[in-house]
Amino acid sequence: MKHSSQSQAWTLGAALIGTMAGLATRRLMAEAWEATQDNPPPANPAAEDVTWGDALTWAAVSGLAVAVARVFAKRSVSNAWKRRHREPTVEWTRSELL
């Protein structure tokens, strides 16, 4: 596989896995919110019927959880890529240069 094809495969795989992890985590966070708050998470934090506390709590908790899940997923894909191809992904190579 040429370098550009490897880069495209890595980008597509990481984006797909990261997106799936983010969506699954957001769904789990919504279920956890409903179980602890007895109401659904704010769909629109800017709505007048949503308190500042609920809006900020949901934004912080869900944002952090989704970000962590996406990083975990991308690193898992990177590790799988490295095991299979015996070289780091293009993204790892670029980050090492910075």
KEROKOL-879448 format. One record per residue (C-alpha): residue in three letters; x, y, z. Coordinates in steps of 0.2 Angstrom, whole numbers, plus 2048, in hexadecimal, padded with zeros to 3 digits. Layout:
alaXYZ/...
END
This chain:
met800800800/lys8078117FB/his80A81E809/ser7FB829803/ser7F081A803/gln7F6815814/ser7F282781A/gln7E1826812/ala7DD81581A/trp7E381C82B/thr7D982C82A/leu7C9822825/gly7CB815832/ala7CF821840/ala7C182D83C/leu7B481E83B/ile7BA81684B/gly7BB827854/thr7AA82C84E/met7A281C853/ala7AA81D864/gly7A482F867/leu79282B862/ala79281B86D/thr79982587C/arg78D83387A/arg77E82787A/leu78581F88A/met787830892/ala77583488E/glu76F824896/ala77A8288A5/trp77383A8A6/glu7618338A5/ala7648268B3/thr76C8338BF/gln7628438BA/asp75183B8B7/asn74F8468A7/pro758845896/pro76884F893/pro76586088B/ala76385E878/asn766871876/pro770879885/ala76B88A87F/ala758887882/glu75089288F/asp749883898/val75B87C89B/thr7648828AB/trp7768888A9/gly77B87A8B5/asp77486C8AA/ala77A87489A/leu78C8768A0/thr78C8658A9/trp78685C89A/ala79386688E/ala7A186289A/val79D85089E/ser79884A88C/gly7A6854884/leu7B384D88E/ala7AC83B88D/val7AB83C87A/ala7BC843878/val7C4836883/ala7BB828879/arg7C182F868/val7D383086E/phe7D281E875/ala7CA818865/lys7D782185A/arg7E681A864/ser7DE809863/val7DE80A850/ser7EF811850/asn7F680285B/ala7ED7F684F/trp7F47FE840/lys8067FE848/arg8047EB84C/arg7FE7E783A/his80A7F2830/arg8197F383C/glu81A80583B/pro811814843/thr80281C83B/val80582C831/glu7FD83683F/trp80982F84C/thr818834840/arg81184583E/ser80E848850/glu820843854/leu827850849/leu81E85E853/
END
